[in-house]
Structures are given as structure tokens and as C-alpha cells.
Amino acid sequence: MQGRRSARETLRVSETLRVWGPLLLILAAYLATALAWCAILPLWQGTDEAAHLGLMQYIAETGSLPGAEQRYRSDEIVLAGELSDTARL
């Protein structure tokens, strides 16, 4: 009977599921959460996405950190907000 697995093959499959099963479950939960965030949040309206991008762009363009009171807004973020009509949010 070729359709039946041997005890060794069954044990190997069981071990594989025991090791990878929890990891796959965590990965599936992460993907579901990420997709929910993508569906719920408007473009550039994440918790502090615009601030992070603005800071990184400032550092890339100037090679230094902004001052404590200085805030930098990326022109691209402003334009994307205006074009997608999320700037009013």
C-alpha cells in the first residue's frame, strides 16, 4: 500500500508541524493585523509616519539633525496629502 505513511514519516511530519506550526500561526496573525491597518488608515495618516519620513529626509538632504524646535515636513508628504485629499484629515 503506497498510500499509507510509515511511522517514521508520520513522526517527521508531526515534528515539522510542532516546530513550524506556532511560527506560521504568528505570521498569519501578523499579516492579518498588517492588512487591517492598511485597510483602516488613510494614506500617510499612520501614527507618526509623516514625522519619521520628514526626519529621515531632512537628515539625508542636510547631513545633520534638525534643531530641537525645528520641524521638517517633506514636500512629497504634503503633495501626496493634497492629491489624495487626506490633507484635510
DABELQUI-V316414 format. One record per backbone hydrogen bond with DSSP energy under -0.5 kcal/mol. NH is the residue of the N-H (numbers start at 0). CO is the residue of the C=O. E is the energy in kcal/mol with one decimal. If there is no record, write none. Layout:
{{NH;CO;E} {NH;CO;E}}
This chain:
{{9;5;-2.3} {10;6;-2.2} {11;7;-2.1} {12;8;-2.4} {13;9;-2.4} {14;10;-2.5} {15;11;-2.3} {16;12;-2.3} {17;13;-2.1} {18;14;-2.1} {19;15;-3.0} {20;16;-2.2} {22;18;-0.5} {23;19;-2.6} {24;20;-2.2} {25;21;-2.4} {26;22;-2.5} {27;23;-2.4} {28;24;-2.2} {29;25;-2.5} {30;26;-2.6} {31;27;-2.2} {32;28;-2.3} {33;29;-2.8} {34;30;-2.5} {35;31;-1.9} {36;32;-2.4} {37;33;-2.3} {38;34;-2.0} {39;35;-2.1} {40;36;-2.5} {44;41;-2.0} {51;47;-2.0} {52;48;-2.4} {53;49;-2.5} {54;50;-2.4} {55;51;-2.4} {56;52;-2.6} {57;53;-2.3} {58;54;-2.4} {59;55;-2.3} {60;56;-2.4} {61;57;-2.6} {62;58;-2.2} {69;66;-0.6} {73;71;-0.5} {77;73;-2.1} {78;74;-2.6} {79;75;-2.7} {80;76;-2.3} {81;77;-2.1} {82;78;-2.9} {83;79;-2.1} {85;80;-1.6} {86;80;-1.8} {88;85;-1.3}}
